Amino acid sequence: GSTSGGANDGGSRGSRSSSSTAAAAVRGTIALVLRSLSSRAPELNYACLGSAGANQAWRVQAVGLCQLCCMVTAANPQQANPVLDAAATRLLQLVTDTSIRSSSSSGTAASSFDGSIAGALSNATSRPDFNAGDLAQRAAAVVTSSLCQQPMPLLQAVRRLALQGAQQQQQCSASTGGGVALDAAAVTAAGLQRFIALAVQLLEACSSGDRSQQHQQQQQQTYPQQFVLVVLATPGLAAVTPPAIKARLLQPQVLQHLLLPTAEQCASSGQLSGLDALHCLANIAQLLTGCSTATTKQQQQQPVQPGVGRSQHLEDPTTATLYCNTAVQLFTATSNSSSSTSSKHSSGSCRAGTNGQSQGNTSGPGCIVGNGSSSNCSVGTQPTAADVLRDECWMLGTLAHLLQLRRVLAANNPDGIVTWAAYCVHLMQDAGKATHNTHQTANRVSSSGQADSSSSSVDVSRSVLNVLSFSPDVLPAMWRWLAVTAGLPLEAPLQASRGLDIAAVAGGPEGLHPHVAMVLGLFCRCAAQLLVVLDDGDLHQHQTPFSLGTSRAIASTLNSLVFHTAFPDNKQHHQQQQMRQQQQQQHQQQKEQQQAMKLLPATSAYGLALLR
């Protein structure tokens, strides 16, 4: 036993020794390259090797250095070193940055490096027409485009920095120290700005349409999918993304042509599901609306100000339509796996370990960085769907957001109300389902003696229901659309109170078009919520929100629908069935007549032959 224990101890010491040796080699490599870049001598500066003609070996090595910087940054946050992260970020910037300055103007490290590179490039040739920046830009552009061949280290580095930045922003505490110690929050912010800028630059290259070679075309088709699965599904990404990067992501050629269609495709194919799909939706919604994540109880309890949730980007009908379709698919992907997520959470698969860290499943795109979130949940537990809806998707239930979508979609397309209704229906059903599952899990946890942390979560589905029910123009607009599209009466006379059969609903629910049935179901759900607070004076005297004629038309339509649903074998149904039978008999007779006409010449010829 002691021998085997000693062997195990020796193996672990050997593993730690090899790991420390590899870490030292990485630190030494980065330090040597950075020192080379600070030299003004052409024969010593690393950038001059890549600018001296078509140096393919240098380009391959430079891409390898960039991948090394990405892997160092994407390492486990528990083993992260701020000094090493800062060095890796700086090296990546110097190798891939295409805006090399011609000379240094200050004593900062950045200008010193850029001035040394420009000086070394200038000393490398004596031609009067030589431009030091052109060679550096071409070399950096080649290295940057080559990163698209293996983008996963870069995307995983962005994910890890975004997770770490969201956690630091939530905790509102930055580690500061004296001497040469670096501010971890500042290092994370600087690294995230550079790495995500490089990732977005590759994304913009995919949308530019420059696909000269076949392998580049395949890479540009798969890179947006990898960006969505790894980066856009990162919890709290939009809250820590710099404003300049947000503006680049919201460009129409990126948002409309890449991000939204790719996210919809990944959700419909099952590649994006569960909390990842909900985090992806939260980041898209925060980018479009400009709203931030509510991570504190004070922010969650504050009333929503008027106008919050309205977005200038959603004024574009194409963007609004793509967003609603993408949100529907992401909601469906979240709802399909919410039951399994709830059962896993209640069974303790995400319980805290002895060191206070989560022991949940860390497979998937974020396996290097583990699972994390900016949601306001306790340490050592994974956030639930209700936590994400409360903290990151709260703007989806605001008045300005929902009414803006309805106005933009309905104004440019008569069927835009169908897209908007589908968005509202999925938001109400799937958000309500996620909250219900979370409450059931919380009740089971409370019965076991632990604290219930989700009892105060905001029900987004109820917020949506209240907005649609109590907004003065929503229900009348929905009924006008039903009257025009489905043939329902816009108003009904006074005699309709004695009974009026509506022919448009004579076939029952099965006879309605799916779009009409969805809008009618949403209308009934919201009208039922409104009728709870209305009295006779509102309906008959003030006639709000419907006039008396419209109220009679609604009552007659619903009475007829209920009657034809409960008693499908009525006179109208028999008449329709008899008409279908008559049509089938006429079709059969026509078919027999055609067959008889084809046999007539042959029968006549045969008879004449017998007479002869």
SULPEKA-V714140 format. One record per run of one state. SS is the DSSP state (H for helix, E for strand, L for the rest). FROM is the first residue (numbers start at 1). LEN is the number of residues. If there is no record, write none. Layout:
SS,FROM,LEN + SS,FROM,LEN
//
This chain:
L,1,1 + H,2,36 + L,38,8 + H,46,6 + L,52,4 + H,56,18 + L,74,3 + H,77,3 + L,80,2 + H,82,15 + L,97,12 + H,109,15 + L,124,8 + H,132,19 + L,151,1 + H,152,20 + L,172,12 + H,184,24 + L,208,6 + H,214,19 + L,233,4 + H,237,4 + L,241,2 + H,243,7 + L,250,2 + H,252,18 + L,270,4 + H,274,16 + L,290,7 + H,297,5 + L,302,11 + H,313,3 + L,316,1 + H,317,20 + L,337,1 + H,338,10 + L,348,4 + E,352,1 + L,353,5 + E,358,1 + L,359,26 + H,385,7 + L,392,2 + H,394,4 + L,398,1 + H,399,14 + L,413,3 + H,416,32 + L,448,12 + H,460,11 + L,471,3 + H,474,13 + L,487,7 + H,494,5 + L,499,4 + H,503,3 + L,506,3 + H,509,3 + L,512,2 + H,514,18 + L,532,4 + H,536,6 + L,542,6 + H,548,19 + L,567,4 + H,571,41 + L,612,1
//
